[in-house]
Amino acid sequence: MQVYIADDGLRAADLTAELMIKAYHDGARTFGLATGQTMVPVYQALVDRIRAQGLDVSRDDLQTFNLDEYVGLPATHPGSFRQFMQEHLFSPLHLPSERCHLLNGMAADLNQECAHYDELLERRGLDIQLLGIGTNGHIGYNEPGTAWESRTHRMRLSQDTIAQNRDQFPGDLPEEALTMGIWSILQAKAILVVAIGASKAEAVAKAICGPLDVNLPASALQNHPDVTYLLDAKAAERLLADQSAKEDRMVIRRV
Ligand code: GLP
């Protein structure tokens, strides 16, 4: 496991973008993507770097798969993850929508929608998965208690998550989502986890140094052979306090 600690969130976001573009130059073409406020500077840095390098990713065989989407929201709703991605990444990069996969939370049969997404994911395979982390340690919308064998599934959001996300949501926050499962996430060849801010410090420390715990979904990432955490100094504070016991498990770099 690699852990990069940057002085601030913008630097952590920019380094994330740099690693994603490096993966692209090394042949990665299937990217698992995340939403949330942490990803806003990450996508801004990605767009800036792609433009600066004159890369035209719209004409490539690039495909993206998002982690999750709310149940019952039309794709055009300003709070949908489709809209978030459109605004922050797909439109600026002119990515054609047929290559940008998101779950449809309005599907008539949500189980079938999840099964179909799993088929697409398994056929294509994720080269790299980008993740944020919830303050309760959720990844995607896999809340505490989610089975680690889970494929894409429907999830009722925890009260913590609802409280955390309600204020930023335009309208009534849906209380259910479809999400890639923990097993699905762990199939990616490489995983980048970005965490910015003191509110994430405890979840980050537990995810990296704590015991494997079904109530801390991000701890499942300890079972993956290629995980990189990108943190700002505040998100790293608790980890640095705990780190002595697990130095053999990770390489820490200050950037
Ligand atoms: C959201 C998303 C997650 C995200 C996490 C953190 O609700 N479903 O994929 O990583 O919670 O969000 P933020 O970056 O806004 O703190």
py3Dmol code that shows the C-alpha trace and the ligand (Angstrom):
import py3Dmol

protein = """\
ATOM      1  CA  MET A   1       0.000   0.000   0.000  1.00  0.00           C
ATOM      2  CA  GLN A   2       1.262   3.466  -0.878  1.00  0.00           C
ATOM      3  CA  VAL A   3       0.257   6.563   1.064  1.00  0.00           C
ATOM      4  CA  TYR A   4       0.956  10.031  -0.307  1.00  0.00           C
ATOM      5  CA  ILE A   5       0.543  12.921   2.100  1.00  0.00           C
ATOM      6  CA  ALA A   6       0.280  16.379   0.576  1.00  0.00           C
ATOM      7  CA  ASP A   7       0.329  19.702   2.394  1.00  0.00           C
ATOM      8  CA  ASP A   8      -3.124  20.573   1.146  1.00  0.00           C
ATOM      9  CA  GLY A   9      -6.117  19.203  -0.679  1.00  0.00           C
ATOM     10  CA  LEU A  10      -5.341  20.836  -4.021  1.00  0.00           C
ATOM     11  CA  ARG A  11      -1.938  19.167  -4.149  1.00  0.00           C
ATOM     12  CA  ALA A  12      -3.477  15.798  -3.215  1.00  0.00           C
ATOM     13  CA  ALA A  13      -6.081  16.265  -5.964  1.00  0.00           C
ATOM     14  CA  ASP A  14      -3.452  17.242  -8.522  1.00  0.00           C
ATOM     15  CA  LEU A  15      -1.307  14.233  -7.683  1.00  0.00           C
ATOM     16  CA  THR A  16      -4.353  12.005  -8.107  1.00  0.00           C
ATOM     17  CA  ALA A  17      -4.872  13.466 -11.574  1.00  0.00           C
ATOM     18  CA  GLU A  18      -1.193  12.940 -12.361  1.00  0.00           C
ATOM     19  CA  LEU A  19      -1.399   9.250 -11.374  1.00  0.00           C
ATOM     20  CA  MET A  20      -4.548   8.745 -13.453  1.00  0.00           C
ATOM     21  CA  ILE A  21      -2.908  10.243 -16.517  1.00  0.00           C
ATOM     22  CA  LYS A  22       0.190   8.153 -15.954  1.00  0.00           C
ATOM     23  CA  ALA A  23      -2.048   5.067 -15.839  1.00  0.00           C
ATOM     24  CA  TYR A  24      -3.657   6.229 -19.102  1.00  0.00           C
ATOM     25  CA  HIS A  25      -0.241   6.581 -20.772  1.00  0.00           C
ATOM     26  CA  ASP A  26       0.610   3.108 -19.461  1.00  0.00           C
ATOM     27  CA  GLY A  27      -2.439   1.691 -21.253  1.00  0.00           C
ATOM     28  CA  ALA A  28      -5.335   1.990 -18.774  1.00  0.00           C
ATOM     29  CA  ARG A  29      -8.581   2.588 -20.668  1.00  0.00           C
ATOM     30  CA  THR A  30     -11.294   1.625 -18.186  1.00  0.00           C
ATOM     31  CA  PHE A  31     -11.680   3.959 -15.248  1.00  0.00           C
ATOM     32  CA  GLY A  32     -13.989   3.494 -12.270  1.00  0.00           C
ATOM     33  CA  LEU A  33     -15.050   6.943 -11.098  1.00  0.00           C
ATOM     34  CA  ALA A  34     -16.421   8.469  -7.913  1.00  0.00           C
ATOM     35  CA  THR A  35     -18.477  11.506  -6.948  1.00  0.00           C
ATOM     36  CA  GLY A  36     -18.564  13.711  -3.840  1.00  0.00           C
ATOM     37  CA  GLN A  37     -16.945  17.030  -2.958  1.00  0.00           C
ATOM     38  CA  THR A  38     -13.488  15.447  -2.760  1.00  0.00           C
ATOM     39  CA  MET A  39     -13.668  14.706  -6.467  1.00  0.00           C
ATOM     40  CA  VAL A  40     -14.365  18.299  -7.550  1.00  0.00           C
ATOM     41  CA  PRO A  41     -10.684  19.397  -7.370  1.00  0.00           C
ATOM     42  CA  VAL A  42      -9.565  15.985  -8.655  1.00  0.00           C
ATOM     43  CA  TYR A  43     -11.624  16.341 -11.840  1.00  0.00           C
ATOM     44  CA  GLN A  44     -10.616  19.984 -12.220  1.00  0.00           C
ATOM     45  CA  ALA A  45      -6.951  18.943 -12.062  1.00  0.00           C
ATOM     46  CA  LEU A  46      -7.599  16.095 -14.487  1.00  0.00           C
ATOM     47  CA  VAL A  47      -9.281  18.386 -17.008  1.00  0.00           C
ATOM     48  CA  ASP A  48      -6.482  20.963 -16.655  1.00  0.00           C
ATOM     49  CA  ARG A  49      -3.758  18.361 -17.142  1.00  0.00           C
ATOM     50  CA  ILE A  50      -5.488  16.675 -20.085  1.00  0.00           C
ATOM     51  CA  ARG A  51      -5.914  20.051 -21.791  1.00  0.00           C
ATOM     52  CA  ALA A  52      -2.340  21.091 -21.032  1.00  0.00           C
ATOM     53  CA  GLN A  53      -1.042  17.867 -22.600  1.00  0.00           C
ATOM     54  CA  GLY A  54      -3.343  18.232 -25.616  1.00  0.00           C
ATOM     55  CA  LEU A  55      -4.763  14.746 -25.075  1.00  0.00           C
ATOM     56  CA  ASP A  56      -7.987  14.007 -26.916  1.00  0.00           C
ATOM     57  CA  VAL A  57      -9.554  11.312 -24.781  1.00  0.00           C
ATOM     58  CA  SER A  58     -12.923  11.701 -26.532  1.00  0.00           C
ATOM     59  CA  ARG A  59     -11.672   9.835 -29.607  1.00  0.00           C
ATOM     60  CA  ASP A  60     -10.163   6.985 -27.693  1.00  0.00           C
ATOM     61  CA  ASP A  61     -11.479   3.659 -26.535  1.00  0.00           C
ATOM     62  CA  LEU A  62     -11.743   5.054 -23.024  1.00  0.00           C
ATOM     63  CA  GLN A  63     -14.713   3.926 -20.914  1.00  0.00           C
ATOM     64  CA  THR A  64     -15.805   5.029 -17.465  1.00  0.00           C
ATOM     65  CA  PHE A  65     -17.944   3.316 -14.831  1.00  0.00           C
ATOM     66  CA  ASN A  66     -19.273   5.275 -11.890  1.00  0.00           C
ATOM     67  CA  LEU A  67     -19.584   3.722  -8.489  1.00  0.00           C
ATOM     68  CA  ASP A  68     -23.104   4.662  -7.615  1.00  0.00           C
ATOM     69  CA  GLU A  69     -26.319   6.565  -8.300  1.00  0.00           C
ATOM     70  CA  TYR A  70     -29.370   7.510  -6.266  1.00  0.00           C
ATOM     71  CA  VAL A  71     -32.548   5.480  -6.551  1.00  0.00           C
ATOM     72  CA  GLY A  72     -35.525   7.331  -7.982  1.00  0.00           C
ATOM     73  CA  LEU A  73     -33.724  10.375  -9.403  1.00  0.00           C
ATOM     74  CA  PRO A  74     -33.941  11.150 -13.110  1.00  0.00           C
ATOM     75  CA  ALA A  75     -30.516  11.475 -14.744  1.00  0.00           C
ATOM     76  CA  THR A  76     -31.296  15.150 -15.395  1.00  0.00           C
ATOM     77  CA  HIS A  77     -31.877  15.955 -11.694  1.00  0.00           C
ATOM     78  CA  PRO A  78     -29.236  18.457 -10.482  1.00  0.00           C
ATOM     79  CA  GLY A  79     -28.451  16.179  -7.527  1.00  0.00           C
ATOM     80  CA  SER A  80     -27.894  13.048  -9.615  1.00  0.00           C
ATOM     81  CA  PHE A  81     -24.391  11.677  -9.940  1.00  0.00           C
ATOM     82  CA  ARG A  82     -24.868  11.676 -13.739  1.00  0.00           C
ATOM     83  CA  GLN A  83     -25.257  15.465 -13.591  1.00  0.00           C
ATOM     84  CA  PHE A  84     -22.246  15.799 -11.293  1.00  0.00           C
ATOM     85  CA  MET A  85     -20.102  13.809 -13.716  1.00  0.00           C
ATOM     86  CA  GLN A  86     -21.465  15.674 -16.715  1.00  0.00           C
ATOM     87  CA  GLU A  87     -20.586  19.023 -15.166  1.00  0.00           C
ATOM     88  CA  HIS A  88     -17.177  18.186 -13.717  1.00  0.00           C
ATOM     89  CA  LEU A  89     -15.734  15.718 -16.215  1.00  0.00           C
ATOM     90  CA  PHE A  90     -17.766  14.386 -19.122  1.00  0.00           C
ATOM     91  CA  SER A  91     -18.715  17.733 -20.695  1.00  0.00           C
ATOM     92  CA  PRO A  92     -15.334  19.426 -20.219  1.00  0.00           C
ATOM     93  CA  LEU A  93     -13.619  16.421 -21.844  1.00  0.00           C
ATOM     94  CA  HIS A  94     -16.348  15.913 -24.484  1.00  0.00           C
ATOM     95  CA  LEU A  95     -16.704  12.271 -23.505  1.00  0.00           C
ATOM     96  CA  PRO A  96     -19.535  10.584 -25.421  1.00  0.00           C
ATOM     97  CA  SER A  97     -22.280   9.440 -23.049  1.00  0.00           C
ATOM     98  CA  GLU A  98     -22.360   5.885 -24.440  1.00  0.00           C
ATOM     99  CA  ARG A  99     -18.866   5.348 -23.046  1.00  0.00           C
ATOM    100  CA  CYS A 100     -19.654   6.857 -19.639  1.00  0.00           C
ATOM    101  CA  HIS A 101     -21.563   4.247 -17.674  1.00  0.00           C
ATOM    102  CA  LEU A 102     -23.675   5.044 -14.651  1.00  0.00           C
ATOM    103  CA  LEU A 103     -26.283   2.977 -12.916  1.00  0.00           C
ATOM    104  CA  ASN A 104     -29.869   3.990 -13.681  1.00  0.00           C
ATOM    105  CA  GLY A 105     -31.657   4.586 -10.401  1.00  0.00           C
ATOM    106  CA  MET A 106     -34.947   4.958 -12.314  1.00  0.00           C
ATOM    107  CA  ALA A 107     -34.813   1.500 -13.937  1.00  0.00           C
ATOM    108  CA  ALA A 108     -38.092  -0.419 -13.720  1.00  0.00           C
ATOM    109  CA  ASP A 109     -36.247  -3.454 -12.383  1.00  0.00           C
ATOM    110  CA  LEU A 110     -33.404  -2.322 -10.123  1.00  0.00           C
ATOM    111  CA  ASN A 111     -32.096  -5.858  -9.541  1.00  0.00           C
ATOM    112  CA  GLN A 112     -31.803  -6.384 -13.268  1.00  0.00           C
ATOM    113  CA  GLU A 113     -30.097  -3.002 -13.613  1.00  0.00           C
ATOM    114  CA  CYS A 114     -27.485  -4.075 -11.030  1.00  0.00           C
ATOM    115  CA  ALA A 115     -26.955  -7.463 -12.702  1.00  0.00           C
ATOM    116  CA  HIS A 116     -26.522  -5.789 -16.090  1.00  0.00           C
ATOM    117  CA  TYR A 117     -23.926  -3.386 -14.630  1.00  0.00           C
ATOM    118  CA  ASP A 118     -22.003  -6.320 -13.144  1.00  0.00           C
ATOM    119  CA  GLU A 119     -21.979  -8.040 -16.537  1.00  0.00           C
ATOM    120  CA  LEU A 120     -20.558  -4.902 -18.182  1.00  0.00           C
ATOM    121  CA  LEU A 121     -17.959  -4.518 -15.431  1.00  0.00           C
ATOM    122  CA  GLU A 122     -16.869  -8.132 -15.616  1.00  0.00           C
ATOM    123  CA  ARG A 123     -16.682  -8.123 -19.413  1.00  0.00           C
ATOM    124  CA  ARG A 124     -14.586  -4.977 -19.520  1.00  0.00           C
ATOM    125  CA  GLY A 125     -12.610  -5.106 -16.221  1.00  0.00           C
ATOM    126  CA  LEU A 126     -11.566  -1.939 -14.402  1.00  0.00           C
ATOM    127  CA  ASP A 127      -7.968  -0.850 -14.883  1.00  0.00           C
ATOM    128  CA  ILE A 128      -8.195   1.686 -12.115  1.00  0.00           C
ATOM    129  CA  GLN A 129     -10.833   2.605  -9.543  1.00  0.00           C
ATOM    130  CA  LEU A 130     -10.993   6.060  -7.986  1.00  0.00           C
ATOM    131  CA  LEU A 131     -12.567   6.203  -4.515  1.00  0.00           C
ATOM    132  CA  GLY A 132     -13.485   8.756  -1.907  1.00  0.00           C
ATOM    133  CA  ILE A 133     -14.301   7.675   1.622  1.00  0.00           C
ATOM    134  CA  GLY A 134     -17.251   8.505   3.862  1.00  0.00           C
ATOM    135  CA  THR A 135     -16.672   9.685   7.432  1.00  0.00           C
ATOM    136  CA  ASN A 136     -18.135   6.320   8.500  1.00  0.00           C
ATOM    137  CA  GLY A 137     -15.693   4.485   6.214  1.00  0.00           C
ATOM    138  CA  HIS A 138     -18.101   3.820   3.359  1.00  0.00           C
ATOM    139  CA  ILE A 139     -16.764   3.325  -0.162  1.00  0.00           C
ATOM    140  CA  GLY A 140     -19.112   3.946  -3.055  1.00  0.00           C
ATOM    141  CA  TYR A 141     -22.393   3.677  -1.164  1.00  0.00           C
ATOM    142  CA  ASN A 142     -21.408   0.509   0.637  1.00  0.00           C
ATOM    143  CA  GLU A 143     -22.425   1.415   4.135  1.00  0.00           C
ATOM    144  CA  PRO A 144     -21.070  -0.206   7.326  1.00  0.00           C
ATOM    145  CA  GLY A 145     -22.195  -3.832   7.525  1.00  0.00           C
ATOM    146  CA  THR A 146     -22.209  -4.447   3.750  1.00  0.00           C
ATOM    147  CA  ALA A 147     -20.933  -7.931   2.885  1.00  0.00           C
ATOM    148  CA  TRP A 148     -17.498  -7.956   1.297  1.00  0.00           C
ATOM    149  CA  GLU A 149     -18.734 -10.477  -1.281  1.00  0.00           C
ATOM    150  CA  SER A 150     -21.300  -7.934  -2.511  1.00  0.00           C
ATOM    151  CA  ARG A 151     -21.704  -7.299  -6.223  1.00  0.00           C
ATOM    152  CA  THR A 152     -23.609  -4.248  -7.482  1.00  0.00           C
ATOM    153  CA  HIS A 153     -26.657  -3.808  -5.267  1.00  0.00           C
ATOM    154  CA  ARG A 154     -29.302  -1.534  -3.780  1.00  0.00           C
ATOM    155  CA  MET A 155     -28.375   0.139  -0.489  1.00  0.00           C
ATOM    156  CA  ARG A 156     -30.334   2.071   2.126  1.00  0.00           C
ATOM    157  CA  LEU A 157     -28.153   4.995   3.215  1.00  0.00           C
ATOM    158  CA  SER A 158     -27.144   5.247   6.869  1.00  0.00           C
ATOM    159  CA  GLN A 159     -28.324   8.131   9.021  1.00  0.00           C
ATOM    160  CA  ASP A 160     -24.685   9.365   9.175  1.00  0.00           C
ATOM    161  CA  THR A 161     -24.473   9.556   5.412  1.00  0.00           C
ATOM    162  CA  ILE A 162     -27.864  11.201   5.076  1.00  0.00           C
ATOM    163  CA  ALA A 163     -26.856  13.837   7.639  1.00  0.00           C
ATOM    164  CA  GLN A 164     -23.503  14.363   5.874  1.00  0.00           C
ATOM    165  CA  ASN A 165     -24.965  14.796   2.384  1.00  0.00           C
ATOM    166  CA  ARG A 166     -28.332  16.426   3.021  1.00  0.00           C
ATOM    167  CA  ASP A 167     -27.104  20.019   3.176  1.00  0.00           C
ATOM    168  CA  GLN A 168     -25.360  19.938  -0.193  1.00  0.00           C
ATOM    169  CA  PHE A 169     -28.240  18.218  -1.977  1.00  0.00           C
ATOM    170  CA  PRO A 170     -30.629  20.259  -4.127  1.00  0.00           C
ATOM    171  CA  GLY A 171     -34.015  19.060  -2.817  1.00  0.00           C
ATOM    172  CA  ASP A 172     -34.905  15.986  -0.778  1.00  0.00           C
ATOM    173  CA  LEU A 173     -31.968  13.625  -0.521  1.00  0.00           C
ATOM    174  CA  PRO A 174     -32.967  10.127  -1.679  1.00  0.00           C
ATOM    175  CA  GLU A 175     -32.430   7.549   1.056  1.00  0.00           C
ATOM    176  CA  GLU A 176     -31.432   4.706  -1.265  1.00  0.00           C
ATOM    177  CA  ALA A 177     -28.782   4.226  -3.904  1.00  0.00           C
ATOM    178  CA  LEU A 178     -27.463   1.619  -6.292  1.00  0.00           C
ATOM    179  CA  THR A 179     -23.786   0.981  -5.794  1.00  0.00           C
ATOM    180  CA  MET A 180     -21.014  -1.216  -7.044  1.00  0.00           C
ATOM    181  CA  GLY A 181     -20.373  -3.768  -4.293  1.00  0.00           C
ATOM    182  CA  ILE A 182     -17.226  -4.199  -2.258  1.00  0.00           C
ATOM    183  CA  TRP A 183     -16.310  -7.314  -4.239  1.00  0.00           C
ATOM    184  CA  SER A 184     -16.850  -5.399  -7.507  1.00  0.00           C
ATOM    185  CA  ILE A 185     -14.549  -2.594  -6.335  1.00  0.00           C
ATOM    186  CA  LEU A 186     -11.835  -5.028  -5.289  1.00  0.00           C
ATOM    187  CA  GLN A 187     -11.735  -6.487  -8.832  1.00  0.00           C
ATOM    188  CA  ALA A 188     -10.094  -3.297 -10.153  1.00  0.00           C
ATOM    189  CA  LYS A 189      -6.427  -3.765 -11.020  1.00  0.00           C
ATOM    190  CA  ALA A 190      -5.445  -0.648  -9.058  1.00  0.00           C
ATOM    191  CA  ILE A 191      -7.301   1.564  -6.585  1.00  0.00           C
ATOM    192  CA  LEU A 192      -6.741   5.240  -5.734  1.00  0.00           C
ATOM    193  CA  VAL A 193      -8.396   6.518  -2.545  1.00  0.00           C
ATOM    194  CA  VAL A 194      -8.555  10.280  -2.020  1.00  0.00           C
ATOM    195  CA  ALA A 195      -9.363  11.831   1.358  1.00  0.00           C
ATOM    196  CA  ILE A 196      -9.190  15.508   2.200  1.00  0.00           C
ATOM    197  CA  GLY A 197      -9.923  17.207   5.516  1.00  0.00           C
ATOM    198  CA  ALA A 198      -9.956  16.428   9.223  1.00  0.00           C
ATOM    199  CA  SER A 199     -13.424  14.845   9.058  1.00  0.00           C
ATOM    200  CA  LYS A 200     -11.886  11.897   7.180  1.00  0.00           C
ATOM    201  CA  ALA A 201      -8.905  11.359   9.513  1.00  0.00           C
ATOM    202  CA  GLU A 202     -10.491   8.709  11.711  1.00  0.00           C
ATOM    203  CA  ALA A 203     -11.936   6.672   8.837  1.00  0.00           C
ATOM    204  CA  VAL A 204      -8.589   6.810   7.000  1.00  0.00           C
ATOM    205  CA  ALA A 205      -6.600   5.644  10.043  1.00  0.00           C
ATOM    206  CA  LYS A 206      -9.007   2.768  10.684  1.00  0.00           C
ATOM    207  CA  ALA A 207      -9.124   1.783   7.014  1.00  0.00           C
ATOM    208  CA  ILE A 208      -5.334   1.552   6.776  1.00  0.00           C
ATOM    209  CA  CYS A 209      -4.217   0.529  10.278  1.00  0.00           C
ATOM    210  CA  GLY A 210      -7.305  -0.936  11.886  1.00  0.00           C
ATOM    211  CA  PRO A 211      -8.486  -4.529  11.863  1.00  0.00           C
ATOM    212  CA  LEU A 212     -10.464  -5.885   8.925  1.00  0.00           C
ATOM    213  CA  ASP A 213     -13.963  -4.885   9.959  1.00  0.00           C
ATOM    214  CA  VAL A 214     -17.221  -5.325   8.074  1.00  0.00           C
ATOM    215  CA  ASN A 215     -18.425  -2.177   9.853  1.00  0.00           C
ATOM    216  CA  LEU A 216     -15.615  -0.166   8.263  1.00  0.00           C
ATOM    217  CA  PRO A 217     -16.058  -0.946   4.543  1.00  0.00           C
ATOM    218  CA  ALA A 218     -12.802   0.761   3.486  1.00  0.00           C
ATOM    219  CA  SER A 219     -10.815  -1.719   5.613  1.00  0.00           C
ATOM    220  CA  ALA A 220     -11.629  -4.286   2.888  1.00  0.00           C
ATOM    221  CA  LEU A 221      -9.082  -2.452   0.730  1.00  0.00           C
ATOM    222  CA  GLN A 222      -6.331  -3.975   2.896  1.00  0.00           C
ATOM    223  CA  ASN A 223      -7.063  -7.180   0.923  1.00  0.00           C
ATOM    224  CA  HIS A 224      -6.168  -5.539  -2.395  1.00  0.00           C
ATOM    225  CA  PRO A 225      -2.579  -5.719  -3.708  1.00  0.00           C
ATOM    226  CA  ASP A 226      -2.421  -2.280  -5.380  1.00  0.00           C
ATOM    227  CA  VAL A 227      -3.970   0.522  -3.315  1.00  0.00           C
ATOM    228  CA  THR A 228      -2.717   4.100  -3.179  1.00  0.00           C
ATOM    229  CA  TYR A 229      -4.071   6.629  -0.688  1.00  0.00           C
ATOM    230  CA  LEU A 230      -3.786  10.341  -1.506  1.00  0.00           C
ATOM    231  CA  LEU A 231      -4.308  12.461   1.590  1.00  0.00           C
ATOM    232  CA  ASP A 232      -3.910  16.019   2.704  1.00  0.00           C
ATOM    233  CA  ALA A 233      -2.152  16.648   6.015  1.00  0.00           C
ATOM    234  CA  LYS A 234      -5.426  16.892   7.951  1.00  0.00           C
ATOM    235  CA  ALA A 235      -6.815  13.621   6.665  1.00  0.00           C
ATOM    236  CA  ALA A 236      -3.475  11.966   7.528  1.00  0.00           C
ATOM    237  CA  GLU A 237      -3.268  13.193  11.138  1.00  0.00           C
ATOM    238  CA  ARG A 238      -4.715  10.130  12.868  1.00  0.00           C
ATOM    239  CA  LEU A 239      -2.902   7.746  10.569  1.00  0.00           C
ATOM    240  CA  LEU A 240       0.449   9.282  11.467  1.00  0.00           C
ATOM    241  CA  ALA A 241      -0.389   8.913  15.148  1.00  0.00           C
ATOM    242  CA  ASP A 242      -1.224   5.183  14.663  1.00  0.00           C
ATOM    243  CA  GLN A 243       1.299   4.305  12.042  1.00  0.00           C
ATOM    244  CA  SER A 244       4.134   2.768  14.065  1.00  0.00           C
ATOM    245  CA  ALA A 245       2.420  -0.610  14.412  1.00  0.00           C
ATOM    246  CA  LYS A 246       1.891  -1.067  10.690  1.00  0.00           C
ATOM    247  CA  GLU A 247       4.905   0.472   8.991  1.00  0.00           C
ATOM    248  CA  ASP A 248       5.576  -2.831   7.234  1.00  0.00           C
ATOM    249  CA  ARG A 249       2.201  -2.551   5.541  1.00  0.00           C
ATOM    250  CA  MET A 250       2.673   0.787   3.769  1.00  0.00           C
ATOM    251  CA  VAL A 251       5.092   3.194   2.186  1.00  0.00           C
ATOM    252  CA  ILE A 252       4.475   6.805   3.162  1.00  0.00           C
ATOM    253  CA  ARG A 253       5.634   9.608   0.884  1.00  0.00           C
ATOM    254  CA  ARG A 254       5.309  13.296   1.592  1.00  0.00           C
ATOM    255  CA  VAL A 255       4.631  15.310  -1.532  1.00  0.00           C
TER     256      VAL A 255
END
"""
ligand_1 = """\
16
GLP
C -20.453 10.033 -1.149
C -20.228 8.998 -2.270
C -18.901 8.333 -2.093
C -17.933 9.410 -1.642
C -18.216 9.787 -0.230
C -17.446 10.977 0.270
O -21.682 10.082 -0.618
N -21.240 8.025 -2.515
O -18.508 7.710 -3.288
O -16.637 8.937 -1.716
O -19.583 9.919 -0.031
O -17.994 12.165 -0.180
P -17.262 13.568 -0.076
O -16.136 13.522 -1.010
O -18.308 14.571 -0.468
O -16.828 13.718 1.333
"""
view = py3Dmol.view(width=600, height=400)
view.addModel(protein, "pdb")
view.setStyle({"model": 0}, {"cartoon": {"style": "trace"}})
view.addModel(ligand_1, "xyz")
view.setStyle({"model": 1}, {"stick": {}})
view.zoomTo()
view.show()
